[in-house]
Amino acid sequence: MEGMFTSDCLSVTADGRSIGYEGIMVNRMEIGADDYITLGPGESVETRVNLLDGYPLNSEGLYQIFFKGSYGNLP
């Protein structure tokens, strides 16, 4: 869990207008078994990111933010 944006993984709109990703883009090497976290039944993992690190949310308005459904090679 990196705790930072490394790609455009969110769909962000402000008052119906799309807000583009402005954060860093990372090219990764091939993912190996050590790059995954195994969770048992009932376990969870969470992390926090600052939306301002990836998206210019600099005006008042109604924002809608959705996860695009995948992150790297993860579903």
Buried (B, 14 or more C-beta within 10 A) or exposed (E): EEEBBBBBBBBBBBEEEEBEBEBEEEEEEEEEEEEEEEEEEEEEEEEEBEBEEBBBBEEEEEBEEEEEEEEEEEE
